[in-house]
C-alpha cells in the first residue's frame, strides 16, 4: 500500500509461526500496530496498540 506522498502506509513488523498454516503477525498501519492471526481460512484482527517506542541501546 502506498500513501499519497509515495511512502508506504503499511509495514510488516514481525511474524511468528504458531503451527503449520497458522501465524501471528504485527503490522504497522498509519501509526498503529495491529496484531493479526493468519491461517488458510483468512486473517483475523486480534489486537491494536500504539507503536512501541524505539529501543535505545546503552553506550558501553
Buried (B, 14 or more C-beta within 10 A) or exposed (E): EEEEEEEEEEEEEEEEEEEEEEBBBBBBEEEEBBBBBBEEEEEEEEEEEEEEEEEEEEEE
